[in-house]
Amino acid sequence: MNRRDFIKTTSLLPAAAAVAVLPQFSLSAFAAAVKWRVFEVTTKVEVLKPEGTTRAWLPLPLVADTDYQKNLGSTWSIEGGTAVTGLDGKYGAEFITAEWPASVKAPVVVVTSRFATMDRAVDLSKPGRSVKAERAELQRYLAATEFMPTDGIVRDTARDITKGVRGGDVEKARAIYEWIVDNTFRDPKTRGCGIGDIKTMLETQNLGGKCADLNALFVGLARASGIPARDVYGVRVAKSEFGYKSLGVANDNVTRAQHCRAEFYVDTHGWVPVDPADVRKVVLEEKGGGVLLPLDDAQVKAARAKLFGAWEMNWLAFNTAHDVALPKAAHGKVAFLMYPQCETAAGRLDTLDPDNFRYQMTSRELASA
């Protein structure tokens, strides 16, 4: 049974005690790629104060395999309710929808996902061998979203940044990247990863935030410049192997380790990874103790150079979806699906308050043989 069939079959288990058995999987497919690492992430959602019908939505790993992540299957267990997979119709984001009737007093669902990752780098100094993306895909990632307009102040700012840039889209994207590193800052007071309201950021000139703000700013400015770009939402799952304590997790509890990254597309190289928000994270957090590193610090300069064209894959990618309509949700769309979401008859729970929601995410690296 392949993992897609496994997922579909698992979702049909009886609601009374739907306990899935993890599938067998092999690393033989990755034998030639010795740098592949295999991880398992488990998310447990407990609704402490259910009221009426309770629903929860949990993101799953990228559906399509890429050159940096392979989906090895997801499983789940739920008692007294039902759990099925769903897909966002526009972006293809996959998620679990769990539902419990009012009679269930302690709703709990546990989802476990296995995946393999490999560090990703695109050498923009050499000719690429890209596979051309479909026109519909590129148009999707040029379009405006609710929080990410591409006209007005966003368009004007993009024009100012790229004015006088010689070359093509790579050079324009680099100019936007460098502008964000130079002009924004990571704000530790921002809740969660931020919301990515780039119009307000530019109008107020308050260019602080976290990854979903700063990388959304890159994406919006790139789109306004005619460059297809997208956020990729996920979670860090391991420490950094490149010596950056701020760019990894310290232990297996990854409940608050969500991280949004970005990509832009050029015909010569396909989708190119970037992460200006992580450069600003190094500035704020790498030294610790409230000490900011200057932009000319050696560690900052190294991160700045690396993160235009590369990602360290101690990270699980969920999806690239914006303005997601969750099945049966009563309280509107979510700007993005990176955290577990939940609703009861009393309303939508605060996804950024996992202690009261409650949910916990844990990660472990699996043996490679």
N, C-alpha and C positions, 0 to 999 in steps of 0.2 A: 504494500500500500504506500503510495507516495504521500508526501507531507500535505499536499492540497486535499487529496481524498481523505487523509487522516483527519484534517481539521473539519471538513464537512461532516464526516461520520461522527466525530466526537460531539458536534453541536446538536446531534439528534438523540443523545442519551436521555433517559428518563429524568424528569425534573426532580423527583424525590431524592435521588442520590446520584447525581451525575458526576461520577469520578472517572476521569480519563487516565489512561496509562500512557506514560511517555513512550514515543516510538523509538525503535532501534534506528540508529543512524551510523554512517561510516564516514571516516575522513579520507577514504581512498580516492575520492574525487579531487581532493586537494593535495595529493601526494607530491605533485610537482611544485606546488606553491608552499614552500616550507615555512613561510611567514604567517600562514593562516593561524589564527587563534580561535578557540571555541569557548563560548560563554553560555551561561544559563541565568536568566533574570526571572525572578518570581515576584509577583505583585499580589498582595493580600489586601482586599478591601473589606472593611467591617463597618456597617452603618449603625452607629450607636443609638440614634434616635429615629427609627423608622416611623413613618406616618402615612397611612394609606398605601397605595402601590409605590414601591421603591424601585428605582432603576439606576443602574450604573453602567458606564461606558469606559472601557480600558483599551488604550492603543496597543496594536500588535506591530511587530517588525515589518519593514518594507516588504511588500508582496513580491516584487520582482527582484531577482538576484542581480547584483552588480559586480564590478571588479573589485569592490571593497567590502561587500557584505553578502553573505549567503544565508537564506532563511532555512533553518533546519526543523521548523515545526513548532507549534504551540499547543498546549493542553490546558485544561481547566477543571476545577471541581466546584460544585455548588449544591447546596442542600435547600430543598423547599422552594426552589425557583427554577427558572429556565435561563440558559445561556446559549446564544447563537452568534455567529460571526456576521459582520456586515461590512459593506464597502461604501465609501463616499463616492458618489457617482461622477464627480468632476475630477478629483485628483487620485482616486483609487486607494485612498487610505483605508487600511483594514483595522477593525476593532471588534471587541467582544461587547455585546449588549446583554447585560444580566438584569433579570426582573424577578421581583418577589411580590406576592400578594400581601394584603394588609395583615393577614393572619400570622405571617412570619415575623417574630419579634427580635430576631438577631441575624439579619442578613449578612452572609459572608460569601465571597467568591475569591478563589485563588487561581491565578493565571500564570503559567510557566512557559517561557519562550527560550528556545535554543537557537543560536546563530553563530556563524563564523565571520571574523573580520580580518582584514589585512590593511596595513597602513597604505595611504593613498597619496600619490604625488603625480602631478602633470608637469612635464618639463616644457615650459613655454618657449625656451630658447632654441628648441629643435622643431622641425616639421612634425606635425601630428599625423595620426592615422585614425581619425575619428570616424564613427559611424554616424551618418547624417540623421538628425532627429526629424520626426514627423512634423510637418508644418503646424498641425493642430496642437501638438505639444508645445511648440515654441510660442504660438499665439497665446496659449493659456498662461505662459510665464512672462508675457509682456503686458497682460491685462492688469487693470487697477483692482484693488479690493477695498473693503470698507475702511480699513485702517491704513491702507497703502495706496493713496491716489497717485496718479502719474502726471497730473496737470498742476496749474497754479504754482505755488511756492516750491513744490517738489521738482517740477520741470525747470523752473527758473534756477534753482540751486544746482541741478544737474548740468545745466548749460554753463553756469559760471565755473563749475569745477572742471569741465572738459574743454572749455574754450581755449583754443590754442594748442590743444594736445595733438601732436603729430602721430600718425599711425592709425590703426584700426581699433576694433572693439577691445582687444587685450589692453592696449595702452589707455583707453578710456576707463575700463574697469579698474586698472591699476591706479589711475588718478583718483577715482572715487574711493578706493580702498585706502590710499594714503591720506586723503582728506579726512576720512572717518577716524583713522588712527590719530591724526594730528589735532582734530577739533572736538572729539567726543570724550566722555569719561565714563568709567564704570561707577555707578552710584550704589553704594551698599544699602541704601535705604529703600531701593526699589523692591517691591514685593515680587517674589518668585523670579521669573526671567523677564518680567515686564510684559507689555501688551502690544508693542510695535506700532503705536500711534505716531507715525513719523510726521504727519502734517502738523500736529500740535507741537512736536519737538522743534520743528523748523520755525514755526510761527512765534513760539515763545523764546527761541534761541536757548532753550534748556536742553542741551545735547547730552544729558546724562541718562543712564539707564543700564540695563543688563543685556544679555545676548539677544533676546527677542526684540529689543529696541534697536540696538546698534547694528546687528546684522540685517534687520528689516530695513534700516535706513540704507544700507548698501544695496539691498534688493530693489527698493523703490527707486533710488537714484539711477540704478542701472537700467531698470525698465523705462524710466523717463528718458533715458539716453538711447532707447531703441535696442538695448541688449537684453535678451531673455535671461532672467535670473529667478532664483527661488530660495526660500528658506527650507531647511531640512531640520525637522524637530526630532529630538531624541534624548538620550540620557547617558551620562558617563558611567562606565562599569568597572574601571580598573585605574590604577595609578598610572601616571605618565612614565614612559620608559626613556624620555628625553631630558630628565632632570628638572622638570617643572612641577613642583608640588601643587601649584595653583591650577594646573590643567589635568588633574586626575582626582581620584577619590582615595581616602585614607584607609577605608575598610569596606566590608561587604554590604553595608547599609547605604543604598543609593537613593533613598526616598527623596532627598532634596538635591539630587545631582542632575536634574534636567538641564539640557543644553541645546540651544538652537544654533545651527551653522548655516552657511550660504553657499550657493553655486552660481556661476554665470556660464552662458553657452557661447562658444565661437565655433564656426564651421571647421576650423583647422584642427581643433583639439577636443571638441565635444564639451561636456560639462566639466567645468574647472572649479575645484574646491577653494574656498577662501574662509577666513574667520577673523575679521578685524576686531570683533568683540573680545576674542581671547587675548589679543595683544594688550588691550586695555585691562584685562583681568590680570595679566602678568604685572603690569604697572602698579595696580592697586594691591594685589594680594601676595605676590611672590616673596617679597621681603618680610611681610608680616609686621605686626605691631603698629599698624597705621602709618608705616613708612612707604611713601610712593617712590618707585624707581623712575628715574628720568628716561626720556625716550632715547637718549644716547647710551643708556646702560647696555652692556654687552648681552645680557639675557633678553632684554626687550628687543634689541636690534636683531638678534637671532630669531626670536619668535616672529617678528614683523616680516622678516625675509621668508621664513618657512611657510607662514600661514597665508601667503598669496600663492596658491597652487598646491597646497598639501593639507591633509588632515591626519593626525595620529588617531588610529582606530581603536582606542580604548573607550569606545563609544558605540552605542546602539542607535541606529537610525530608525525612526518610526514612519514618518511620512512627510509630504511636502504640502499638506492641505491647509487652506485658509477658509475662514467663514464656514465652518462645518455644521451642517444640519444633522443632529443626532436623532436616530429613529425614536419616535414617540416622545421626544423632549417637549416639555410644555413651556420652556422659558427661553426660546430663541436659539440662535446659532452660537457656537463658541468660536473665538477668533482663530484658534488653532487647537489641535488635539495632541498635546504633549503630556498632560497630566490625566490621571483618572478623573472622571466626572460623575456626579451623582445628583439625582433629584428624588425628593419625596413629595407628598402632598403639601408640605410646608414650603416648598421651593427648592431652588438649586443650592447645594451645599458649597461651601468655600473650598475649592480645590487646592488652595494654597495654605490650608490649615490641616495637614494630614493627621495631626494628633487628635483632632476632634471629629474629623471626617468619618472613620480613621482609615488610613492606608499605609502600608509599608512595602518598600521595594528592596530586594536583596539581589546581589550578583555574586556569581562564582565562576572562576575559570575552570574548564574541564580539561582532563588529561587529553593529550593529542594522539594517543594511541590506545 
